[in-house]
Amino acid sequence: MDENGAAEWETAVLDGGPANGLRLRLIDRPNVLQVSCPCETENPAGEMGVAAVHIYRRDLRVKSELRYGFDGASP
């Protein structure tokens, strides 16, 4: 928190998986991030959407930066 009591933003990097190298700004260092990617469907009406969900977990071993590693075992 800063001197005014507001939460501070931090830059994190995603390591591995479909979002490898992506940098994002976070507050409060969550333990898990969920990244979704829209998938094409063959629904002619376009009324339903489908997304692939990928899980990234905070890597506590890395001390030099805030890093999240791809968890390929998570659904």
ChimeraX commands (.cxc) that place a marker at each C-alpha (Angstrom):
marker #1 position 0.00,0.00,0.00 radius 0.5
marker #1 position 1.13,3.52,-0.68 radius 0.5
marker #1 position 1.14,6.40,1.80 radius 0.5
marker #1 position -2.57,7.05,1.09 radius 0.5
marker #1 position -3.60,3.47,1.88 radius 0.5
marker #1 position -4.27,2.56,-1.76 radius 0.5
marker #1 position -3.12,-0.80,-3.10 radius 0.5
marker #1 position -0.10,-0.64,-5.41 radius 0.5
marker #1 position 0.03,-2.22,-8.86 radius 0.5
marker #1 position 2.82,-4.70,-9.66 radius 0.5
marker #1 position 3.95,-6.08,-12.99 radius 0.5
marker #1 position 3.88,-9.88,-13.32 radius 0.5
marker #1 position 5.04,-12.12,-16.16 radius 0.5
marker #1 position 3.44,-15.40,-17.28 radius 0.5
marker #1 position 5.85,-18.25,-17.94 radius 0.5
marker #1 position 4.99,-21.14,-20.28 radius 0.5
marker #1 position 1.72,-22.17,-21.87 radius 0.5
marker #1 position -0.30,-20.19,-24.38 radius 0.5
marker #1 position 0.30,-16.82,-22.68 radius 0.5
marker #1 position 4.08,-17.24,-22.32 radius 0.5
marker #1 position 5.83,-13.90,-21.87 radius 0.5
marker #1 position 2.64,-11.92,-21.32 radius 0.5
marker #1 position 3.10,-9.10,-18.81 radius 0.5
marker #1 position 0.20,-7.80,-16.77 radius 0.5
marker #1 position -0.44,-5.52,-13.83 radius 0.5
marker #1 position -1.86,-6.94,-10.60 radius 0.5
marker #1 position -2.88,-5.87,-7.12 radius 0.5
marker #1 position -2.45,-8.07,-4.02 radius 0.5
marker #1 position -0.38,-10.89,-5.62 radius 0.5
marker #1 position -3.08,-13.54,-6.16 radius 0.5
marker #1 position -1.85,-17.15,-5.94 radius 0.5
marker #1 position -3.63,-18.30,-9.11 radius 0.5
marker #1 position -4.52,-16.59,-12.39 radius 0.5
marker #1 position -7.01,-17.86,-14.96 radius 0.5
marker #1 position -6.42,-16.99,-18.59 radius 0.5
marker #1 position -9.15,-17.69,-21.14 radius 0.5
marker #1 position -8.87,-17.83,-24.90 radius 0.5
marker #1 position -11.96,-17.84,-27.15 radius 0.5
marker #1 position -12.41,-20.90,-29.37 radius 0.5
marker #1 position -14.08,-20.98,-32.77 radius 0.5
marker #1 position -17.39,-22.81,-32.90 radius 0.5
marker #1 position -19.49,-24.14,-35.74 radius 0.5
marker #1 position -22.64,-22.60,-34.30 radius 0.5
marker #1 position -24.24,-20.76,-37.25 radius 0.5
marker #1 position -26.39,-18.55,-35.02 radius 0.5
marker #1 position -23.37,-17.46,-33.00 radius 0.5
marker #1 position -25.41,-17.56,-29.80 radius 0.5
marker #1 position -22.94,-19.57,-27.76 radius 0.5
marker #1 position -19.29,-18.96,-27.06 radius 0.5
marker #1 position -16.63,-21.39,-25.88 radius 0.5
marker #1 position -13.32,-20.52,-24.22 radius 0.5
marker #1 position -10.26,-22.58,-23.34 radius 0.5
marker #1 position -9.21,-21.94,-19.75 radius 0.5
marker #1 position -5.54,-22.01,-18.69 radius 0.5
marker #1 position -4.27,-21.81,-15.11 radius 0.5
marker #1 position -1.11,-20.02,-13.99 radius 0.5
marker #1 position 0.19,-20.38,-10.43 radius 0.5
marker #1 position 2.43,-17.94,-8.61 radius 0.5
marker #1 position 6.04,-19.15,-8.58 radius 0.5
marker #1 position 7.36,-18.46,-5.09 radius 0.5
marker #1 position 10.86,-19.69,-6.03 radius 0.5
marker #1 position 11.49,-16.63,-8.24 radius 0.5
marker #1 position 12.51,-13.64,-6.11 radius 0.5
marker #1 position 13.63,-11.20,-8.81 radius 0.5
marker #1 position 10.15,-10.57,-10.22 radius 0.5
marker #1 position 6.51,-11.54,-9.78 radius 0.5
marker #1 position 6.15,-14.64,-11.98 radius 0.5
marker #1 position 3.34,-17.10,-12.66 radius 0.5
marker #1 position 4.03,-20.52,-14.19 radius 0.5
marker #1 position 1.68,-22.42,-16.48 radius 0.5
marker #1 position -0.06,-25.37,-14.81 radius 0.5
marker #1 position -0.72,-27.80,-17.65 radius 0.5
marker #1 position -2.29,-30.34,-15.27 radius 0.5
marker #1 position -5.17,-28.03,-14.28 radius 0.5
marker #1 position -8.40,-28.30,-16.24 radius 0.5
marker link #1:1,2 radius 0.2
marker link #1:2,3 radius 0.2
marker link #1:3,4 radius 0.2
marker link #1:4,5 radius 0.2
marker link #1:5,6 radius 0.2
marker link #1:6,7 radius 0.2
marker link #1:7,8 radius 0.2
marker link #1:8,9 radius 0.2
marker link #1:9,10 radius 0.2
marker link #1:10,11 radius 0.2
marker link #1:11,12 radius 0.2
marker link #1:12,13 radius 0.2
marker link #1:13,14 radius 0.2
marker link #1:14,15 radius 0.2
marker link #1:15,16 radius 0.2
marker link #1:16,17 radius 0.2
marker link #1:17,18 radius 0.2
marker link #1:18,19 radius 0.2
marker link #1:19,20 radius 0.2
marker link #1:20,21 radius 0.2
marker link #1:21,22 radius 0.2
marker link #1:22,23 radius 0.2
marker link #1:23,24 radius 0.2
marker link #1:24,25 radius 0.2
marker link #1:25,26 radius 0.2
marker link #1:26,27 radius 0.2
marker link #1:27,28 radius 0.2
marker link #1:28,29 radius 0.2
marker link #1:29,30 radius 0.2
marker link #1:30,31 radius 0.2
marker link #1:31,32 radius 0.2
marker link #1:32,33 radius 0.2
marker link #1:33,34 radius 0.2
marker link #1:34,35 radius 0.2
marker link #1:35,36 radius 0.2
marker link #1:36,37 radius 0.2
marker link #1:37,38 radius 0.2
marker link #1:38,39 radius 0.2
marker link #1:39,40 radius 0.2
marker link #1:40,41 radius 0.2
marker link #1:41,42 radius 0.2
marker link #1:42,43 radius 0.2
marker link #1:43,44 radius 0.2
marker link #1:44,45 radius 0.2
marker link #1:45,46 radius 0.2
marker link #1:46,47 radius 0.2
marker link #1:47,48 radius 0.2
marker link #1:48,49 radius 0.2
marker link #1:49,50 radius 0.2
marker link #1:50,51 radius 0.2
marker link #1:51,52 radius 0.2
marker link #1:52,53 radius 0.2
marker link #1:53,54 radius 0.2
marker link #1:54,55 radius 0.2
marker link #1:55,56 radius 0.2
marker link #1:56,57 radius 0.2
marker link #1:57,58 radius 0.2
marker link #1:58,59 radius 0.2
marker link #1:59,60 radius 0.2
marker link #1:60,61 radius 0.2
marker link #1:61,62 radius 0.2
marker link #1:62,63 radius 0.2
marker link #1:63,64 radius 0.2
marker link #1:64,65 radius 0.2
marker link #1:65,66 radius 0.2
marker link #1:66,67 radius 0.2
marker link #1:67,68 radius 0.2
marker link #1:68,69 radius 0.2
marker link #1:69,70 radius 0.2
marker link #1:70,71 radius 0.2
marker link #1:71,72 radius 0.2
marker link #1:72,73 radius 0.2
marker link #1:73,74 radius 0.2
marker link #1:74,75 radius 0.2
view
